[in-house]
Amino acid sequence: MSTPEALKERFVAIASKRELLVQLSLKDNLGSLSIDVIQALEELDDLLIEIRKIFPDWQQN
């Protein structure tokens, strides 16, 4: 079982991937892959919303 600190570290690692997806979604040479990038971004946002519901005191650094 993970400690609260370990979970928070994982949350930060997950949240840090969001900016990478945003930057990738802005590239105009992705073609049909842009759909996958946008979907991944939406799913990551949904995951972060759920994390905040379950752990309301968790905040991104």
C-alpha distance matrix in Angstrom:
0.0 3.8 6.7 9.6 11.6 9.7 9.8 13.4 14.2 13.3 15.4 18.2 18.2 18.6 21.2 23.1 23.9 25.9 28.7 29.1 29.5 32.0 34.0 34.0 35.2 38.2 39.5 42.5 42.5 39.6 41.7 39.8 36.5 36.7 35.8 32.5 31.7 32.5 30.4 27.4 28.1 28.3 25.1 23.3 25.0 23.9 20.2 20.6 22.4 19.6 17.0 19.6 20.1 16.6 16.1 19.8 19.5 18.1 21.1 22.0 23.4
3.8 0.0 3.8 6.5 8.0 5.9 6.3 9.8 10.5 10.1 12.3 14.7 15.0 15.7 18.1 19.8 21.0 23.1 25.7 26.2 26.9 29.3 31.2 31.5 32.8 35.5 37.0 40.1 40.3 37.5 39.9 38.3 34.8 34.7 34.2 31.0 29.8 30.6 28.8 25.6 25.9 26.4 23.5 21.2 22.8 22.1 18.4 18.3 20.3 18.0 15.0 17.3 18.5 15.2 14.0 17.6 16.9 15.1 17.9 18.5 19.7
6.7 3.8 0.0 3.8 5.3 5.1 6.3 8.7 9.9 10.8 12.4 14.4 15.4 16.7 18.4 20.1 21.9 23.7 26.0 27.0 28.0 29.9 31.8 32.5 33.8 36.3 38.0 41.3 41.7 39.2 41.6 40.2 36.8 36.4 36.0 32.9 31.4 32.0 30.5 27.4 27.2 27.7 25.0 22.5 23.6 23.2 19.6 18.8 20.7 18.7 15.3 16.9 18.2 15.1 13.1 16.3 14.9 13.5 16.3 17.3 18.2
9.6 6.5 3.8 0.0 3.8 5.5 5.1 6.2 8.7 9.9 10.4 12.4 14.2 15.2 16.3 18.3 20.4 21.8 24.0 25.5 26.4 27.9 30.0 31.1 32.1 34.4 36.4 39.8 40.5 38.0 40.5 39.2 35.8 35.0 34.6 31.8 30.1 30.3 29.0 26.0 25.3 25.7 23.4 20.7 21.2 21.0 17.7 16.3 17.9 16.3 12.7 13.7 15.3 12.4 9.9 12.7 11.1 9.8 12.8 14.2 15.3
11.6 8.0 5.3 3.8 0.0 3.8 5.4 5.1 6.2 8.7 9.8 10.6 12.4 14.3 15.2 16.5 19.0 20.7 22.5 23.8 25.2 26.8 28.5 29.7 31.1 33.2 35.0 38.5 39.2 36.9 39.7 38.7 35.2 34.4 34.4 31.6 29.5 30.0 29.1 25.9 25.1 26.0 23.9 20.8 21.5 21.9 18.6 16.8 19.0 18.0 14.2 15.1 17.4 15.0 12.1 14.4 12.2 10.2 12.3 12.9 13.2
9.7 5.9 5.1 5.5 3.8 0.0 3.8 5.4 5.1 6.3 8.7 9.9 10.6 12.4 14.3 15.4 17.3 19.4 21.5 22.3 23.6 25.6 27.2 28.0 29.6 31.9 33.5 36.9 37.2 34.8 37.5 36.4 32.9 32.4 32.4 29.4 27.5 28.3 27.3 23.9 23.5 24.6 22.2 19.3 20.6 21.0 17.4 16.2 18.8 17.6 14.0 15.7 18.0 15.5 13.2 16.1 14.6 12.1 14.0 13.9 14.5
9.8 6.3 6.3 5.1 5.4 3.8 0.0 3.8 5.4 5.0 6.2 8.7 9.8 10.5 12.2 14.2 15.8 17.4 20.0 21.0 21.8 23.7 25.7 26.4 27.6 30.1 31.9 35.2 35.7 33.1 35.6 34.3 30.9 30.3 29.9 27.0 25.3 25.8 24.5 21.3 20.9 21.6 19.1 16.3 17.5 17.5 13.9 12.9 15.3 13.8 10.2 12.3 14.4 11.9 10.0 13.1 12.3 9.7 11.9 12.2 13.7
13.4 9.8 8.7 6.2 5.1 5.4 3.8 0.0 3.8 5.4 4.9 6.2 8.6 9.8 10.4 12.2 14.6 15.9 17.9 19.5 20.6 22.0 24.0 25.2 26.3 28.5 30.5 33.9 34.7 32.5 35.1 34.1 30.7 29.7 29.6 27.0 24.8 25.1 24.3 21.2 20.1 21.0 19.1 15.9 16.5 17.1 13.9 11.9 14.3 13.8 10.0 11.0 13.8 12.1 9.4 11.6 10.2 7.1 8.6 8.8 10.0
14.2 10.5 9.9 8.7 6.2 5.1 5.4 3.8 0.0 3.8 5.4 5.1 6.2 8.7 9.9 10.6 12.9 15.0 16.7 17.7 19.3 21.0 22.5 23.6 25.2 27.3 29.0 32.5 33.1 30.9 33.8 33.0 29.4 28.7 29.0 26.2 23.9 24.7 24.1 20.7 19.9 21.4 19.5 16.1 17.3 18.5 15.2 13.4 16.5 16.2 12.6 14.0 17.1 15.5 13.1 15.2 13.8 10.4 10.9 9.8 10.1
13.3 10.1 10.8 9.9 8.7 6.3 5.0 5.4 3.8 0.0 3.8 5.4 5.0 6.2 8.5 9.8 11.2 13.4 15.7 16.3 17.4 19.5 21.2 21.8 23.3 25.8 27.3 30.6 31.0 28.6 31.2 30.2 26.6 26.1 26.1 23.2 21.2 22.1 21.2 17.7 17.4 18.8 16.5 13.3 15.1 15.9 12.4 11.5 14.8 14.1 10.9 13.2 15.9 14.4 12.8 15.4 14.8 11.4 12.2 10.9 12.2
15.4 12.3 12.4 10.4 9.8 8.7 6.2 4.9 5.4 3.8 0.0 3.8 5.4 5.1 6.0 8.5 10.2 11.4 13.9 15.3 16.0 17.6 19.8 20.7 21.7 24.1 26.0 29.3 30.1 27.7 30.2 29.2 25.8 24.8 24.6 22.1 19.9 20.2 19.4 16.2 15.3 16.3 14.4 11.1 12.1 13.0 9.8 8.1 11.3 11.2 7.9 9.7 12.8 11.9 10.3 12.3 12.2 8.5 9.0 7.9 10.1
18.2 14.7 14.4 12.4 10.6 9.9 8.7 6.2 5.1 5.4 3.8 0.0 3.8 5.4 5.0 6.0 8.8 10.2 11.9 13.4 14.9 16.2 17.9 19.3 20.7 22.6 24.5 28.0 29.0 26.9 29.8 29.1 25.7 24.5 24.9 22.5 19.9 20.3 20.2 17.0 15.5 17.2 16.0 12.3 13.1 15.0 12.3 10.0 13.3 14.0 10.9 11.9 15.4 15.0 12.8 14.2 13.3 9.5 8.6 6.2 7.3
18.2 15.0 15.4 14.2 12.4 10.6 9.8 8.6 6.2 5.0 5.4 3.8 0.0 3.8 5.5 5.2 6.8 9.5 11.2 11.6 13.3 15.3 16.6 17.5 19.3 21.4 22.9 26.4 26.8 24.7 27.6 27.0 23.4 22.7 23.3 20.5 18.0 19.1 19.0 15.4 14.6 16.8 15.3 11.8 13.6 15.5 12.7 11.3 15.0 15.5 12.8 14.5 17.8 17.2 15.6 17.4 16.8 13.1 12.4 9.8 10.5
18.6 15.7 16.7 15.2 14.3 12.4 10.5 9.8 8.7 6.2 5.1 5.4 3.8 0.0 3.8 5.5 5.6 7.4 10.2 10.8 11.3 13.5 15.5 16.0 17.2 19.8 21.4 24.7 25.3 22.8 25.4 24.4 21.0 20.1 20.3 17.5 15.3 16.1 15.6 12.1 11.4 13.3 11.6 8.0 10.1 11.9 9.1 8.3 12.1 12.6 10.5 12.6 15.6 15.4 14.5 16.3 16.6 12.9 12.4 10.2 12.0
21.2 18.1 18.4 16.3 15.2 14.3 12.2 10.4 9.9 8.5 6.0 5.0 5.5 3.8 0.0 3.8 5.4 5.5 8.0 9.8 10.5 11.7 13.9 15.1 16.0 18.2 20.3 23.6 24.8 22.6 25.3 24.6 21.3 19.8 20.1 18.0 15.2 15.4 15.5 12.4 10.6 12.4 11.7 7.9 8.7 11.2 9.3 7.2 10.7 12.3 10.3 11.4 14.8 15.3 14.1 15.0 15.2 11.6 10.2 7.4 9.5
23.1 19.8 20.1 18.3 16.5 15.4 14.2 12.2 10.6 9.8 8.5 6.0 5.2 5.5 3.8 0.0 3.8 5.4 6.2 7.5 9.5 10.7 12.0 13.5 15.1 16.9 18.7 22.2 23.2 21.4 24.4 24.3 20.8 19.5 20.5 18.4 15.2 16.0 16.8 13.5 11.8 14.4 14.1 10.4 11.5 14.5 12.8 10.9 14.4 16.1 14.0 15.0 18.5 19.0 17.4 18.3 18.0 14.3 12.4 9.0 9.6
23.9 21.0 21.9 20.4 19.0 17.3 15.8 14.6 12.9 11.2 10.2 8.8 6.8 5.6 5.4 3.8 0.0 3.8 5.6 5.2 6.5 8.8 10.2 10.7 12.5 14.7 16.2 19.6 20.2 18.1 21.1 20.7 17.2 16.1 17.1 14.8 11.8 13.0 13.7 10.3 9.1 12.3 11.9 8.5 10.6 13.5 12.0 11.2 14.7 16.2 14.9 16.4 19.5 20.0 19.2 20.3 20.6 16.9 15.4 12.2 13.3
25.9 23.1 23.7 21.8 20.7 19.4 17.4 15.9 15.0 13.4 11.4 10.2 9.5 7.4 5.5 5.4 3.8 0.0 3.8 5.4 5.2 6.2 8.7 9.8 10.5 12.7 14.9 18.1 19.4 17.4 20.1 19.7 16.5 14.7 15.5 13.8 10.5 10.7 11.8 9.1 6.6 9.6 10.1 7.0 7.9 11.4 10.9 9.7 12.7 14.9 14.2 15.2 18.2 19.4 18.8 19.3 20.0 16.6 14.7 11.7 13.4
28.7 25.7 26.0 24.0 22.5 21.5 20.0 17.9 16.7 15.7 13.9 11.9 11.2 10.2 8.0 6.2 5.6 3.8 0.0 3.8 5.4 5.0 6.2 8.5 9.8 10.9 13.1 16.6 18.1 16.8 19.8 20.2 17.1 15.0 16.6 15.4 11.7 12.1 14.1 11.8 9.2 12.3 13.6 10.7 11.1 14.8 14.6 13.0 15.8 18.3 17.4 17.9 21.1 22.5 21.5 21.6 21.9 18.6 16.0 12.7 13.4
29.1 26.2 27.0 25.5 23.8 22.3 21.0 19.5 17.7 16.3 15.3 13.4 11.6 10.8 9.8 7.5 5.2 5.4 3.8 0.0 3.8 5.4 5.2 6.1 8.6 10.2 11.3 14.9 15.8 14.3 17.6 18.0 14.7 13.2 15.3 13.7 10.1 11.6 13.6 11.0 9.4 13.1 14.0 11.5 12.9 16.3 15.9 15.1 18.1 20.2 19.3 20.4 23.5 24.6 23.8 24.4 24.7 21.2 19.0 15.6 16.2
29.5 26.9 28.0 26.4 25.2 23.6 21.8 20.6 19.3 17.4 16.0 14.9 13.3 11.3 10.5 9.5 6.5 5.2 5.4 3.8 0.0 3.8 5.4 4.9 6.0 8.7 10.2 13.4 14.3 12.3 15.1 15.1 11.9 10.1 11.7 10.2 6.5 7.8 9.9 7.7 6.1 9.9 11.1 9.3 10.8 14.0 14.2 14.0 16.7 18.8 18.6 19.8 22.5 23.8 23.6 24.2 25.1 21.8 19.8 16.8 18.1
32.0 29.3 29.9 27.9 26.8 25.6 23.7 22.0 21.0 19.5 17.6 16.2 15.3 13.5 11.7 10.7 8.8 6.2 5.0 5.4 3.8 0.0 3.8 5.4 5.1 6.5 9.2 12.4 14.3 12.9 15.6 16.0 13.4 10.7 12.5 12.1 8.4 8.3 11.2 10.0 7.2 10.4 12.6 11.0 11.2 14.7 15.6 14.8 16.9 19.6 19.6 20.2 22.9 24.7 24.3 24.3 25.2 22.1 19.7 16.7 17.9
34.0 31.2 31.8 30.0 28.5 27.2 25.7 24.0 22.5 21.2 19.8 17.9 16.6 15.5 13.9 12.0 10.2 8.7 6.2 5.2 5.4 3.8 0.0 3.8 5.5 5.3 7.1 10.7 12.4 11.8 15.0 16.2 13.6 11.3 14.0 13.7 10.0 10.8 14.0 12.6 10.6 13.9 16.0 14.2 14.8 18.4 18.9 18.1 20.5 23.1 22.8 23.4 26.3 27.9 27.3 27.3 27.9 24.7 22.1 18.8 19.3
34.0 31.5 32.5 31.1 29.7 28.0 26.4 25.2 23.6 21.8 20.7 19.3 17.5 16.0 15.1 13.5 10.7 9.8 8.5 6.1 4.9 5.4 3.8 0.0 3.8 5.4 5.5 8.9 9.8 8.5 11.8 12.9 10.1 8.2 11.2 10.7 7.3 9.1 12.1 10.9 9.9 13.4 15.1 14.0 15.3 18.4 18.9 18.9 21.3 23.5 23.5 24.6 27.3 28.7 28.5 28.9 29.7 26.4 24.2 21.0 21.9
35.2 32.8 33.8 32.1 31.1 29.6 27.6 26.3 25.2 23.3 21.7 20.7 19.3 17.2 16.0 15.1 12.5 10.5 9.8 8.6 6.0 5.1 5.5 3.8 0.0 3.8 5.5 7.9 9.7 8.2 10.5 11.3 9.2 6.1 8.7 9.3 6.0 6.4 10.0 10.0 8.6 11.4 13.8 13.4 14.1 17.0 18.3 18.4 20.2 22.7 23.2 24.1 26.5 28.3 28.4 28.5 29.7 26.7 24.5 21.7 23.0
38.2 35.5 36.3 34.4 33.2 31.9 30.1 28.5 27.3 25.8 24.1 22.6 21.4 19.8 18.2 16.9 14.7 12.7 10.9 10.2 8.7 6.5 5.3 5.4 3.8 0.0 3.8 6.3 9.1 9.2 11.6 13.3 11.8 8.8 11.7 12.8 9.8 9.8 13.6 13.7 11.9 14.5 17.2 16.6 16.8 20.0 21.4 21.0 22.7 25.5 25.9 26.4 28.9 30.9 30.7 30.5 31.5 28.5 26.0 23.0 23.9
39.5 37.0 38.0 36.4 35.0 33.5 31.9 30.5 29.0 27.3 26.0 24.5 22.9 21.4 20.3 18.7 16.2 14.9 13.1 11.3 10.2 9.2 7.1 5.5 5.5 3.8 0.0 3.8 5.7 6.5 9.4 11.8 10.5 8.3 12.0 13.0 10.4 11.5 15.0 15.0 14.1 16.9 19.2 18.7 19.5 22.5 23.7 23.6 25.6 28.1 28.4 29.3 31.8 33.5 33.4 33.5 34.4 31.3 28.8 25.7 26.3
42.5 40.1 41.3 39.8 38.5 36.9 35.2 33.9 32.5 30.6 29.3 28.0 26.4 24.7 23.6 22.2 19.6 18.1 16.6 14.9 13.4 12.4 10.7 8.9 7.9 6.3 3.8 0.0 3.8 5.8 7.3 10.4 10.3 8.4 11.8 13.6 12.0 12.7 16.1 16.9 16.3 18.6 21.1 21.2 21.9 24.6 26.1 26.3 28.0 30.5 31.2 32.0 34.3 36.1 36.3 36.3 37.5 34.4 32.1 29.1 29.9
42.5 40.3 41.7 40.5 39.2 37.2 35.7 34.7 33.1 31.0 30.1 29.0 26.8 25.3 24.8 23.2 20.2 19.4 18.1 15.8 14.3 14.3 12.4 9.8 9.7 9.1 5.7 3.8 0.0 3.8 5.7 9.2 9.0 8.6 12.1 13.4 12.3 14.0 16.9 17.3 17.5 20.1 22.0 22.2 23.5 26.0 27.1 27.7 29.7 31.8 32.4 33.6 35.9 37.5 37.7 38.1 39.2 36.0 33.8 30.7 31.5
39.6 37.5 39.2 38.0 36.9 34.8 33.1 32.5 30.9 28.6 27.7 26.9 24.7 22.8 22.6 21.4 18.1 17.4 16.8 14.3 12.3 12.9 11.8 8.5 8.2 9.2 6.5 5.8 3.8 0.0 3.8 6.3 5.3 5.4 8.9 9.7 9.0 11.1 13.6 14.1 14.8 17.2 18.9 19.3 20.9 23.1 24.1 25.1 27.1 28.9 29.7 31.1 33.2 34.7 35.1 35.7 37.0 33.8 32.0 29.0 30.2
41.7 39.9 41.6 40.5 39.7 37.5 35.6 35.1 33.8 31.2 30.2 29.8 27.6 25.4 25.3 24.4 21.1 20.1 19.8 17.6 15.1 15.6 15.0 11.8 10.5 11.6 9.4 7.3 5.7 3.8 0.0 3.8 5.4 6.0 8.3 10.1 10.6 12.0 14.1 15.4 16.4 18.2 19.9 21.0 22.4 24.2 25.6 26.9 28.5 30.3 31.4 32.9 34.7 36.2 37.0 37.6 39.2 36.2 34.4 31.7 33.1
39.8 38.3 40.2 39.2 38.7 36.4 34.3 34.1 33.0 30.2 29.2 29.1 27.0 24.4 24.6 24.3 20.7 19.7 20.2 18.0 15.1 16.0 16.2 12.9 11.3 13.3 11.8 10.4 9.2 6.3 3.8 0.0 3.8 5.3 5.8 7.6 9.4 10.6 11.7 13.5 15.1 16.3 17.7 19.4 20.9 22.2 23.7 25.4 26.8 28.3 29.7 31.4 32.8 34.3 35.4 36.2 38.1 35.1 33.7 31.2 33.0
36.5 34.8 36.8 35.8 35.2 32.9 30.9 30.7 29.4 26.6 25.8 25.7 23.4 21.0 21.3 20.8 17.2 16.5 17.1 14.7 11.9 13.4 13.6 10.1 9.2 11.8 10.5 10.3 9.0 5.3 5.4 3.8 0.0 3.8 5.3 5.2 6.4 8.7 9.9 10.7 12.5 14.4 15.4 16.5 18.5 20.0 21.0 22.7 24.5 25.9 26.9 28.8 30.5 31.7 32.6 33.6 35.2 32.1 30.8 28.2 29.8
36.7 34.7 36.4 35.0 34.4 32.4 30.3 29.7 28.7 26.1 24.8 24.5 22.7 20.1 19.8 19.5 16.1 14.7 15.0 13.2 10.1 10.7 11.3 8.2 6.1 8.8 8.3 8.4 8.6 5.4 6.0 5.3 3.8 0.0 3.8 5.4 5.0 6.1 8.5 9.7 10.5 12.3 14.1 15.2 16.5 18.3 19.8 21.0 22.6 24.4 25.6 27.0 28.8 30.4 31.1 31.7 33.4 30.4 28.8 26.2 27.9
35.8 34.2 36.0 34.6 34.4 32.4 29.9 29.6 29.0 26.1 24.6 24.9 23.3 20.3 20.1 20.5 17.1 15.5 16.6 15.3 11.7 12.5 14.0 11.2 8.7 11.7 12.0 11.8 12.1 8.9 8.3 5.8 5.3 3.8 0.0 3.8 5.5 5.2 6.1 8.6 9.9 10.6 12.3 14.2 15.4 16.5 18.3 20.0 21.2 22.7 24.3 25.9 27.2 28.9 30.0 30.7 32.7 30.0 28.7 26.5 28.7
32.5 31.0 32.9 31.8 31.6 29.4 27.0 27.0 26.2 23.2 22.1 22.5 20.5 17.5 18.0 18.4 14.8 13.8 15.4 13.7 10.2 12.1 13.7 10.7 9.3 12.8 13.0 13.6 13.4 9.7 10.1 7.6 5.2 5.4 3.8 0.0 3.8 5.5 5.0 6.1 8.5 9.8 10.4 12.1 14.1 15.2 16.2 18.2 19.9 21.0 22.3 24.3 25.7 26.9 28.0 29.1 31.0 28.1 27.1 24.9 27.0
31.7 29.8 31.4 30.1 29.5 27.5 25.3 24.8 23.9 21.2 19.9 19.9 18.0 15.3 15.2 15.2 11.8 10.5 11.7 10.1 6.5 8.4 10.0 7.3 6.0 9.8 10.4 12.0 12.3 9.0 10.6 9.4 6.4 5.0 5.5 3.8 0.0 3.8 5.4 5.1 6.2 8.7 9.9 10.5 12.3 14.2 15.2 16.4 18.4 20.0 20.9 22.6 24.4 25.8 26.5 27.3 28.9 25.9 24.5 22.0 23.9
32.5 30.6 32.0 30.3 30.0 28.3 25.8 25.1 24.7 22.1 20.2 20.3 19.1 16.1 15.4 16.0 13.0 10.7 12.1 11.6 7.8 8.3 10.8 9.1 6.4 9.8 11.5 12.7 14.0 11.1 12.0 10.6 8.7 6.1 5.2 5.5 3.8 0.0 3.8 5.4 5.0 6.2 8.6 9.8 10.5 12.4 14.2 15.3 16.6 18.5 19.9 21.2 22.8 24.6 25.5 25.9 27.8 25.1 23.6 21.4 23.7
30.4 28.8 30.5 29.0 29.1 27.3 24.5 24.3 24.1 21.2 19.4 20.2 19.0 15.6 15.5 16.8 13.7 11.8 14.1 13.6 9.9 11.2 14.0 12.1 10.0 13.6 15.0 16.1 16.9 13.6 14.1 11.7 9.9 8.5 6.1 5.0 5.4 3.8 0.0 3.8 5.3 5.1 6.2 8.5 9.8 10.5 12.3 14.2 15.3 16.6 18.3 20.0 21.2 22.7 24.1 24.8 27.1 24.4 23.5 21.8 24.4
27.4 25.6 27.4 26.0 25.9 23.9 21.3 21.2 20.7 17.7 16.2 17.0 15.4 12.1 12.4 13.5 10.3 9.1 11.8 11.0 7.7 10.0 12.6 10.9 10.0 13.7 15.0 16.9 17.3 14.1 15.4 13.5 10.7 9.7 8.6 6.1 5.1 5.4 3.8 0.0 3.8 5.5 5.1 6.0 8.5 9.8 10.4 12.2 14.2 15.3 16.3 18.3 19.9 21.1 22.0 23.1 25.0 22.1 21.2 19.2 21.7
28.1 25.9 27.2 25.3 25.1 23.5 20.9 20.1 19.9 17.4 15.3 15.5 14.6 11.4 10.6 11.8 9.1 6.6 9.2 9.4 6.1 7.2 10.6 9.9 8.6 11.9 14.1 16.3 17.5 14.8 16.4 15.1 12.5 10.5 9.9 8.5 6.2 5.0 5.3 3.8 0.0 3.8 5.5 5.1 6.2 8.6 9.8 10.5 12.4 14.3 15.2 16.6 18.5 20.1 20.7 21.3 23.0 20.2 18.8 16.7 19.2
28.3 26.4 27.7 25.7 26.0 24.6 21.6 21.0 21.4 18.8 16.3 17.2 16.8 13.3 12.4 14.4 12.3 9.6 12.3 13.1 9.9 10.4 13.9 13.4 11.4 14.5 16.9 18.6 20.1 17.2 18.2 16.3 14.4 12.3 10.6 9.8 8.7 6.2 5.1 5.5 3.8 0.0 3.8 5.4 5.1 6.2 8.7 9.9 10.6 12.5 14.3 15.5 16.7 18.7 19.8 20.2 22.5 20.1 19.1 17.7 20.6
25.1 23.5 25.0 23.4 23.9 22.2 19.1 19.1 19.5 16.5 14.4 16.0 15.3 11.6 11.7 14.1 11.9 10.1 13.6 14.0 11.1 12.6 16.0 15.1 13.8 17.2 19.2 21.1 22.0 18.9 19.9 17.7 15.4 14.1 12.3 10.4 9.9 8.6 6.2 5.1 5.5 3.8 0.0 3.8 5.4 5.0 6.2 8.6 9.8 10.6 12.3 14.3 15.3 16.6 18.1 19.1 21.5 19.0 18.6 17.5 20.5
23.3 21.2 22.5 20.7 20.8 19.3 16.3 15.9 16.1 13.3 11.1 12.3 11.8 8.0 7.9 10.4 8.5 7.0 10.7 11.5 9.3 11.0 14.2 14.0 13.4 16.6 18.7 21.2 22.2 19.3 21.0 19.4 16.5 15.2 14.2 12.1 10.5 9.8 8.5 6.0 5.1 5.4 3.8 0.0 3.8 5.4 5.0 6.2 8.6 9.8 10.4 12.4 14.2 15.4 16.1 17.1 19.0 16.1 15.5 14.0 16.9
25.0 22.8 23.6 21.2 21.5 20.6 17.5 16.5 17.3 15.1 12.1 13.1 13.6 10.1 8.7 11.5 10.6 7.9 11.1 12.9 10.8 11.2 14.8 15.3 14.1 16.8 19.5 21.9 23.5 20.9 22.4 20.9 18.5 16.5 15.4 14.1 12.3 10.5 9.8 8.5 6.2 5.1 5.4 3.8 0.0 3.8 5.4 5.1 6.2 8.7 9.8 10.6 12.5 14.4 15.1 15.4 17.5 15.0 14.1 13.0 16.2
23.9 22.1 23.2 21.0 21.9 21.0 17.5 17.1 18.5 15.9 13.0 15.0 15.5 11.9 11.2 14.5 13.5 11.4 14.8 16.3 14.0 14.7 18.4 18.4 17.0 20.0 22.5 24.6 26.0 23.1 24.2 22.2 20.0 18.3 16.5 15.2 14.2 12.4 10.5 9.8 8.6 6.2 5.0 5.4 3.8 0.0 3.8 5.5 5.1 6.3 8.7 10.0 10.7 12.6 14.1 14.7 17.4 15.5 15.4 15.1 18.6
20.2 18.4 19.6 17.7 18.6 17.4 13.9 13.9 15.2 12.4 9.8 12.3 12.7 9.1 9.3 12.8 12.0 10.9 14.6 15.9 14.2 15.6 18.9 18.9 18.3 21.4 23.7 26.1 27.1 24.1 25.6 23.7 21.0 19.8 18.3 16.2 15.2 14.2 12.3 10.4 9.8 8.7 6.2 5.0 5.4 3.8 0.0 3.8 5.4 5.1 6.2 8.7 9.9 10.7 12.0 13.4 15.8 13.4 13.9 13.5 16.9
20.6 18.3 18.8 16.3 16.8 16.2 12.9 11.9 13.4 11.5 8.1 10.0 11.3 8.3 7.2 10.9 11.2 9.7 13.0 15.1 14.0 14.8 18.1 18.9 18.4 21.0 23.6 26.3 27.7 25.1 26.9 25.4 22.7 21.0 20.0 18.2 16.4 15.3 14.2 12.2 10.5 9.9 8.6 6.2 5.1 5.5 3.8 0.0 3.8 5.4 5.0 6.2 8.6 9.9 10.2 10.9 12.9 10.4 10.3 9.9 13.5
22.4 20.3 20.7 17.9 19.0 18.8 15.3 14.3 16.5 14.8 11.3 13.3 15.0 12.1 10.7 14.4 14.7 12.7 15.8 18.1 16.7 16.9 20.5 21.3 20.2 22.7 25.6 28.0 29.7 27.1 28.5 26.8 24.5 22.6 21.2 19.9 18.4 16.6 15.3 14.2 12.4 10.6 9.8 8.6 6.2 5.1 5.4 3.8 0.0 3.8 5.5 5.2 6.3 8.8 9.8 9.8 12.6 11.1 11.3 11.9 15.6
19.6 18.0 18.7 16.3 18.0 17.6 13.8 13.8 16.2 14.1 11.2 14.0 15.5 12.6 12.3 16.1 16.2 14.9 18.3 20.2 18.8 19.6 23.1 23.5 22.7 25.5 28.1 30.5 31.8 28.9 30.3 28.3 25.9 24.4 22.7 21.0 20.0 18.5 16.6 15.3 14.3 12.5 10.6 9.8 8.7 6.3 5.1 5.4 3.8 0.0 3.8 5.4 5.0 6.3 8.4 9.6 12.6 11.4 12.7 13.7 17.5
17.0 15.0 15.3 12.7 14.2 14.0 10.2 10.0 12.6 10.9 7.9 10.9 12.8 10.5 10.3 14.0 14.9 14.2 17.4 19.3 18.6 19.6 22.8 23.5 23.2 25.9 28.4 31.2 32.4 29.7 31.4 29.7 26.9 25.6 24.3 22.3 20.9 19.9 18.3 16.3 15.2 14.3 12.3 10.4 9.8 8.7 6.2 5.0 5.5 3.8 0.0 3.8 5.4 5.3 5.8 7.7 10.0 8.2 9.9 11.0 14.5
19.6 17.3 16.9 13.7 15.1 15.7 12.3 11.0 14.0 13.2 9.7 11.9 14.5 12.6 11.4 15.0 16.4 15.2 17.9 20.4 19.8 20.2 23.4 24.6 24.1 26.4 29.3 32.0 33.6 31.1 32.9 31.4 28.8 27.0 25.9 24.3 22.6 21.2 20.0 18.3 16.6 15.5 14.3 12.4 10.6 10.0 8.7 6.2 5.2 5.4 3.8 0.0 3.8 5.5 5.0 4.8 7.6 6.5 7.8 9.8 13.5
20.1 18.5 18.2 15.3 17.4 18.0 14.4 13.8 17.1 15.9 12.8 15.4 17.8 15.6 14.8 18.5 19.5 18.2 21.1 23.5 22.5 22.9 26.3 27.3 26.5 28.9 31.8 34.3 35.9 33.2 34.7 32.8 30.5 28.8 27.2 25.7 24.4 22.8 21.2 19.9 18.5 16.7 15.3 14.2 12.5 10.7 9.9 8.6 6.3 5.0 5.4 3.8 0.0 3.8 5.6 5.5 9.2 9.4 11.3 13.6 17.2
16.6 15.2 15.1 12.4 15.0 15.5 11.9 12.1 15.5 14.4 11.9 15.0 17.2 15.4 15.3 19.0 20.0 19.4 22.5 24.6 23.8 24.7 27.9 28.7 28.3 30.9 33.5 36.1 37.5 34.7 36.2 34.3 31.7 30.4 28.9 26.9 25.8 24.6 22.7 21.1 20.1 18.7 16.6 15.4 14.4 12.6 10.7 9.9 8.8 6.3 5.3 5.5 3.8 0.0 3.8 6.1 9.0 9.1 12.0 14.3 17.7
16.1 14.0 13.1 9.9 12.1 13.2 10.0 9.4 13.1 12.8 10.3 12.8 15.6 14.5 14.1 17.4 19.2 18.8 21.5 23.8 23.6 24.3 27.3 28.5 28.4 30.7 33.4 36.3 37.7 35.1 37.0 35.4 32.6 31.1 30.0 28.0 26.5 25.5 24.1 22.0 20.7 19.8 18.1 16.1 15.1 14.1 12.0 10.2 9.8 8.4 5.8 5.0 5.6 3.8 0.0 3.8 5.5 5.5 8.9 11.6 14.6
19.8 17.6 16.3 12.7 14.4 16.1 13.1 11.6 15.2 15.4 12.3 14.2 17.4 16.3 15.0 18.3 20.3 19.3 21.6 24.4 24.2 24.3 27.3 28.9 28.5 30.5 33.5 36.3 38.1 35.7 37.6 36.2 33.6 31.7 30.7 29.1 27.3 25.9 24.8 23.1 21.3 20.2 19.1 17.1 15.4 14.7 13.4 10.9 9.8 9.6 7.7 4.8 5.5 6.1 3.8 0.0 3.8 5.5 7.8 11.2 14.2
19.5 16.9 14.9 11.1 12.2 14.6 12.3 10.2 13.8 14.8 12.2 13.3 16.8 16.6 15.2 18.0 20.6 20.0 21.9 24.7 25.1 25.2 27.9 29.7 29.7 31.5 34.4 37.5 39.2 37.0 39.2 38.1 35.2 33.4 32.7 31.0 28.9 27.8 27.1 25.0 23.0 22.5 21.5 19.0 17.5 17.4 15.8 12.9 12.6 12.6 10.0 7.6 9.2 9.0 5.5 3.8 0.0 3.8 6.3 10.0 12.2
18.1 15.1 13.5 9.8 10.2 12.1 9.7 7.1 10.4 11.4 8.5 9.5 13.1 12.9 11.6 14.3 16.9 16.6 18.6 21.2 21.8 22.1 24.7 26.4 26.7 28.5 31.3 34.4 36.0 33.8 36.2 35.1 32.1 30.4 30.0 28.1 25.9 25.1 24.4 22.1 20.2 20.1 19.0 16.1 15.0 15.5 13.4 10.4 11.1 11.4 8.2 6.5 9.4 9.1 5.5 5.5 3.8 0.0 3.8 6.8 9.4
21.1 17.9 16.3 12.8 12.3 14.0 11.9 8.6 10.9 12.2 9.0 8.6 12.4 12.4 10.2 12.4 15.4 14.7 16.0 19.0 19.8 19.7 22.1 24.2 24.5 26.0 28.8 32.1 33.8 32.0 34.4 33.7 30.8 28.8 28.7 27.1 24.5 23.6 23.5 21.2 18.8 19.1 18.6 15.5 14.1 15.4 13.9 10.3 11.3 12.7 9.9 7.8 11.3 12.0 8.9 7.8 6.3 3.8 0.0 3.7 6.4
22.0 18.5 17.3 14.2 12.9 13.9 12.2 8.8 9.8 10.9 7.9 6.2 9.8 10.2 7.4 9.0 12.2 11.7 12.7 15.6 16.8 16.7 18.8 21.0 21.7 23.0 25.7 29.1 30.7 29.0 31.7 31.2 28.2 26.2 26.5 24.9 22.0 21.4 21.8 19.2 16.7 17.7 17.5 14.0 13.0 15.1 13.5 9.9 11.9 13.7 11.0 9.8 13.6 14.3 11.6 11.2 10.0 6.8 3.7 0.0 3.8
23.4 19.7 18.2 15.3 13.2 14.5 13.7 10.0 10.1 12.2 10.1 7.3 10.5 12.0 9.5 9.6 13.3 13.4 13.4 16.2 18.1 17.9 19.3 21.9 23.0 23.9 26.3 29.9 31.5 30.2 33.1 33.0 29.8 27.9 28.7 27.0 23.9 23.7 24.4 21.7 19.2 20.6 20.5 16.9 16.2 18.6 16.9 13.5 15.6 17.5 14.5 13.5 17.2 17.7 14.6 14.2 12.2 9.4 6.4 3.8 0.0
